[in-house]
Amino acid sequence: MNIEIFKRNIQLSKLGIAELDNFEKKAYDFLVDKLTGLCTYTSDKKPGILYFGKNTDNIVLIYDSQKECLHVDDYKIWSFFERGLSIDYTDTQSLMEWWVGLDLDLKPKYINSFCYSK
């Protein structure tokens, strides 16, 4: 899957100009399910860290504002794109960066599963 074309097709489909193919729809539905409607949580013990999840027991993203790093704390997200859709790690990072920019108004410099120490 070409990530840039996929992002463009999502935007066009939201405008009602185009439709996603089955592969793109599967990826889009997964992103909506996992990353839409997340609540933001903070901790007095770790200022500058934002936690995003459906609830406090299910944190999906952790953003370190000092390092400008987004930790995707859900192995299923990486696994779905890499194993399920054969999208490489770099393209998955690009897709996540774009999605959190739109949905959560975050502009991380780094996105991965290793930049944050719990």
Beta strands, then each sheet from edge to edge (+ up, - down):
strand 1: 39-41
strand 2: 49-53
strand 3: 59-64
strand 4: 69-72
strand 5: 110-112
sheet 1: 1+ 2- 3+ 4- 5-
end
